[in-house]
């Protein structure tokens, strides 16, 4: 075991002493994350056609005045280019469609939502707020974020208006300018004026509890495009990092260091095990460093730390499996580099690293399932949305299964080529 | 120095239709420097690879320090040290980090490893460069670290596979002196080379290998007796000898290095083109000199200088194979 670990640490040491490689696998993803984040941020803030006709389901369980106002807003002409809303009665079915990625988000207006804005006529106190629920498709975080922003804007205006009316009525009552009997009518009139105008007023704090949740349910969380691109780019370059590691399996043969290792009292298994462990650890460290840096630089919340570690480890294992397979079918390190780069890009596209929320055909979408990128992104997005460990069971299991299958295939291929690979 | 530490019996290695090593048998005695001398492609490295347990012999056996090949792989590897022909080091690591890594593969660690690293760095004259990355080293310095890595665990038998290839004369001198020091300290060395001068300077015994076969074996005196009193005329040319001779000698030299230009000249036994030289084997150098120079001049060969050499290993090789050592 000591010799296996010695080989592993040596490989990690060699990888992270290569300035060019470190710049590529650490700085590269960070720069791309910033770039794509900025570009996507611009898209989200403009009328760019890239984000338009966002499919959204509205489930109105309230039917009250505020619920109607929100529904009118979402289905109105003003937002017709941006949203493609559909009224829906069955919340469970709506969530199912969101989970399947058929729509970007579902807005659920719960019963009691409107009543939560109306103060008690005798005491003037507001009842407990009723949460407006926005469920987003983890695969379309930006478009779900747009829907969330609209809902948030509505509730902010509503709460501002209610507060304004409350203050005005209190002033009228305490100054004697209006009798208590007149106050309800004045309040209704003010409310109609406020909600028929632009309603612009300073926010005074949250009276309405707005929750943005993934379809897997979870805690309060808001979406930041960088939160998507940071893991997406890290995963893209993870594939590249493991390719660099896999190249050493063949370059060490060319440079004679592999033969020298095997001339020492070590077994073939220790050498190959050490190399594989080195590739894995290199990928793991790269991902961990990127996550730490992006947390610091972009103020990102990745979610449950243990879950994040599990996703990193399983993604690094699956990527290592792909790296080994590439090395097993290549005859020289140049071939590994070429195949690795091709696979990095293909996996990036299929796994959604470049175009978040892209509406790919079902065939391409299914093809994405062979990539570590897709499953790891599912895991990261669920965690970032506040979901707990149960939400990452499927992605982690898929990544581990992928790693196991690739390791078995690679081992069989290496065994067939053992003598050629070890001493040329 | 009579007990063999290595005994090889009828070692063969076949790659498809190509038999790289064709039944080699020899012994290396404890405390000696034994050289395998032969041109490139003669089978030296394949022999070393079989004895290092890197490749399994197609047939034949060997025994190193009492451990069998094939069979007792790990114990054989513990007993030997290997200095490969390539500079098998990690450029981005320092000399010390490289040595520590290789030491760990030999079950070394802690203070013992640190002390041995200091010792071998001292031994190869690079104590002050231990912290420097190997990529900053000259070719000769890299060669010395390459050797140091093979010495860390104090092997009973050290394999050195062409350790001076591609380095400057000063570094070569240093390495040859180091090999002799190792022998003086009691280490046994199996040294492969295609440089006759190195084999002559270093070796207690020499095995001459060509086309996968051991064609002669013994001390230098024993080997030179094979050619009797033959002497060598070494004609230094300004151009590549094989090409020059091919132009005037019917192209024969271009295929196997043999030179027919001097055939029939008084006292000439054979000739071969080697690099920028023509090596002419003669019975009496003084008597043959005029005839050889005359033929060369007539043929238009531009001779820069001529050396007259007493019987040596190259003459032995030429005598046994008809070709020069560096063909």
Contacts between the chains, C-beta under 8 A, distances in Angstrom:
chain1	res1	chain2	res2	distance
A	2	B	104	6.9
A	2	B	107	7.8
A	2	B	109	7.5
A	3	B	104	6.7
A	3	B	105	5.7
A	3	B	107	8.0
A	6	B	101	6.3
A	6	B	104	4.1
A	6	B	105	6.5
A	7	B	105	7.9
A	10	B	90	7.1
A	10	B	93	7.6
A	10	B	101	4.9
A	13	B	93	6.5
A	13	B	97	7.2
A	14	B	90	5.5
A	14	B	92	5.5
A	14	B	93	6.6
A	17	B	92	4.3
A	17	B	93	6.9
A	18	B	92	5.9
A	255	B	86	6.4
A	255	B	88	6.5
A	256	B	84	5.1
A	256	B	85	7.5
A	256	B	86	3.3
A	256	B	87	7.4
A	256	B	88	3.8
A	257	B	88	4.6
A	257	B	89	7.2
A	257	B	90	6.8
A	259	B	49	7.7
A	259	B	54	5.7
A	259	B	84	6.4
A	259	B	88	7.0
A	260	B	82	6.6
A	260	B	84	5.7
A	260	B	88	4.1
A	260	B	102	7.3
A	260	B	149	7.5
A	261	B	105	6.3
A	262	B	54	5.8
A	263	B	52	4.5
A	263	B	53	7.4
A	263	B	54	5.9
A	263	B	77	6.2
A	263	B	80	7.5
A	263	B	82	4.2
A	263	B	84	7.6
A	264	B	77	6.0
A	264	B	102	7.2
A	264	B	105	3.9
A	264	B	106	5.8
A	265	B	74	4.7
A	265	B	75	7.8
A	265	B	77	4.3
A	265	B	78	4.7
A	265	B	105	7.3
A	265	B	106	6.6
A	265	B	107	7.2
A	266	B	77	7.9
A	266	B	105	5.6
A	267	B	74	7.6
A	419	B	55	6.9
A	422	B	54	7.4
A	423	B	49	6.4
A	423	B	54	4.9
A	423	B	55	5.6
